[in-house]
Amino acid sequence: MRKKVTVIGAGNVGATLAQRLAETDLADVVLVDVAEGVPQGKALDLAESGPILGYDSRLIGTNGYDDTAGSDVIIITAGLARKPGMSRDDLLAANGDIVKACATESGSRSPKAVMIVVTNPMDVMAFVAMKATGFPRERVFGMGGVLDSARFRTFIAMEMNVSVENTHAFVLGGHGDTMVPLPRFSTVAGIPITELLSTDRINKLVERTRNGGAEIVSLLKTGSAYYAPSAAALEMVEAVLLDKKKILPCSALLEGEYGVKGVFAGIPVKLGAKGIEQFVEVKLNAEENAGFMRSVEAVKSGCAKFM
Ligand SMILES: NC(=O)c1ccc[n+]([C@@H]2O[C@H](COP(=O)([O-])OP(=O)(O)OC[C@H]3O[C@@H](n4cnc5c(N)ncnc54)[C@H](O)[C@@H]3O)[C@@H](O)[C@H]2O)c1
């Protein structure tokens, strides 16, 4: 049996993710959106790329949820994207209703699925999805850290003129303006960047990472980033479908880890077929911990609106 992945939201992130998924040939893909004709048209267009690119993934586009039944992985990208000058939190109320409906409809038809939330403000939306489905915390988590650390890695590679493959970066906390990039755990060929770059240069890279989403929003004028976000979501889906046991920064419900309880925040987790298979704790210094706690507080106040 081929694996089945449902992507909810056939906009920029969702459709690009569906394309990336089809091109891996790892699963059949169901693309869901409220806009009539859009998921159907994009799914057909993607199916017609198969003969040229050499994939057999079946693609279904739909405005309903029946075709999503029995999915192994569900990714929620449905919602409104940020516009220039708009913070992720401005999206809170509108996207909360959308994510609740998408999670409920899809979760009830695929009760064993792993659910990955992309819609912003992502950490709060992951909380909304978990509440709506009643899934355990191992099977509902959010995409943010993989994207944020990819941005940090890109900027480190640009700064040092090295291959991005030589870089590794660590970003903790909520996926928002309070995210916590950790230079101490970010490396080039295994060497911490704190030994390779001045504090001043590192601070500039950290700042650019924090504003990575906004930088693209202001360039695009309409809409927000989707190439790197869809690539980041794909890495997480692949880790689950292939049971890779890959450690990636994801937004997970903390139940005592890092001294925090009942809040979603980005931490390293081990992803495999069961979803989150380990919640990884690293020892933070006082400054890192203070940044992490600030970030957790920001997510907590967003979640309070959905308690
Ligand atoms: N977590 C991250 O790192 C990250 C990165 C990029 C984007 N995002 C977020 O992802 C979301 C999608 O971004 P995008 O660029 O694809 O936006 P987009 O506007 O291109 O696509 C969103 C799609 O959702 C659909 N939609 C709206 N309500 C729906 C519903 N109830 N059911 C099904 N579909 C529905 C819309 O019709 C649209 O096609 C936004 O909230 C954005 O902020 C998050």
The ligand as a Tripos MOL2 file, in Angstrom:
@<TRIPOS>MOLECULE
LIG
   44    48     1     0     0
SMALL
NO_CHARGES

@<TRIPOS>ATOM
      1 N1          5.1220   27.9010    9.9700 N.am      1 LIG1
      2 C1          5.8310   28.5170    9.0590 C.2       1 LIG1
      3 O1          7.0550   28.5510    9.1090 O.2       1 LIG1
      4 C2          5.1390   29.1800    7.8880 C.ar      1 LIG1
      5 C3          5.8530   29.5500    6.7470 C.ar      1 LIG1
      6 C4          5.1490   30.0970    5.6670 C.ar      1 LIG1
      7 C5          3.7820   30.3070    5.7400 C.ar      1 LIG1
      8 N2          3.1330   29.9750    6.8780 N.ar      1 LIG1
      9 C6          1.6840   30.1650    7.0150 C.3       1 LIG1
     10 O2          1.0310   29.1840    6.2120 O.3       1 LIG1
     11 C7         -0.2570   29.6580    5.8410 C.3       1 LIG1
     12 C8         -0.4330   29.5050    4.3370 C.3       1 LIG1
     13 O3          0.4640   30.3420    3.6330 O.3       1 LIG1
     14 P1          0.3620   30.4490    2.0370 P.3       1 LIG1
     15 O4          1.4580   31.3280    1.6000 O.co2     1 LIG1
     16 O5          0.2240   29.0990    1.4370 O.co2     1 LIG1
     17 O6         -1.0350   31.2050    1.9010 O.3       1 LIG1
     18 P2         -2.0160   31.1840    0.6390 P.3       1 LIG1
     19 O7         -2.9530   32.3250    0.8260 O.co2     1 LIG1
     20 O8         -1.2480   31.0980   -0.6260 O.co2     1 LIG1
     21 O9         -2.8310   29.8140    0.8120 O.3       1 LIG1
     22 C9         -3.7260   29.5700    1.8230 C.3       1 LIG1
     23 C10        -4.8200   28.6970    1.2660 C.3       1 LIG1
     24 O10        -5.6810   28.2880    2.3340 O.3       1 LIG1
     25 C11        -6.9780   28.1940    1.7820 C.3       1 LIG1
     26 N3         -7.9900   28.1600    2.8290 N.ar      1 LIG1
     27 C12        -8.5140   29.1990    3.5570 C.ar      1 LIG1
     28 N4         -9.4360   28.7380    4.4140 N.ar      1 LIG1
     29 C13        -9.5020   27.3960    4.2400 C.ar      1 LIG1
     30 C14       -10.2550   26.3640    4.8490 C.ar      1 LIG1
     31 N5        -11.1380   26.6310    5.8100 N.pl3     1 LIG1
     32 N6        -10.0690   25.0980    4.4210 N.ar      1 LIG1
     33 C15        -9.1850   24.8000    3.4440 C.ar      1 LIG1
     34 N7         -8.4200   25.7520    2.8310 N.ar      1 LIG1
     35 C16        -8.5890   27.0150    3.2320 C.ar      1 LIG1
     36 C17        -7.0940   29.3950    0.8610 C.3       1 LIG1
     37 O11        -8.1490   29.2240   -0.0850 O.3       1 LIG1
     38 C18        -5.6990   29.3940    0.2180 C.3       1 LIG1
     39 O12        -5.6760   28.6550   -0.9890 O.3       1 LIG1
     40 C19        -0.3190   31.0860    6.3590 C.3       1 LIG1
     41 O13        -0.9630   31.1190    7.6120 O.3       1 LIG1
     42 C20         1.1390   31.4710    6.5270 C.3       1 LIG1
     43 O14         1.3140   32.5230    7.4480 O.3       1 LIG1
     44 C21         3.7700   29.4080    7.9410 C.ar      1 LIG1
@<TRIPOS>BOND
     1     1     2 1
     2     2     3 2
     3     2     4 1
     4     4     5 ar
     5     4    44 ar
     6     5     6 ar
     7     6     7 ar
     8     7     8 ar
     9     8     9 1
    10     8    44 ar
    11     9    10 1
    12     9    42 1
    13    10    11 1
    14    11    12 1
    15    11    40 1
    16    12    13 1
    17    13    14 1
    18    14    15 2
    19    14    16 1
    20    14    17 1
    21    17    18 1
    22    18    19 2
    23    18    20 1
    24    18    21 1
    25    21    22 1
    26    22    23 1
    27    23    24 1
    28    23    38 1
    29    24    25 1
    30    25    26 1
    31    25    36 1
    32    26    27 ar
    33    26    35 ar
    34    27    28 ar
    35    28    29 ar
    36    29    30 ar
    37    29    35 ar
    38    30    31 1
    39    30    32 ar
    40    32    33 ar
    41    33    34 ar
    42    34    35 ar
    43    36    37 1
    44    36    38 1
    45    38    39 1
    46    40    41 1
    47    40    42 1
    48    42    43 1
@<TRIPOS>SUBSTRUCTURE
     1 LIG1         1 GROUP 0 **** ****
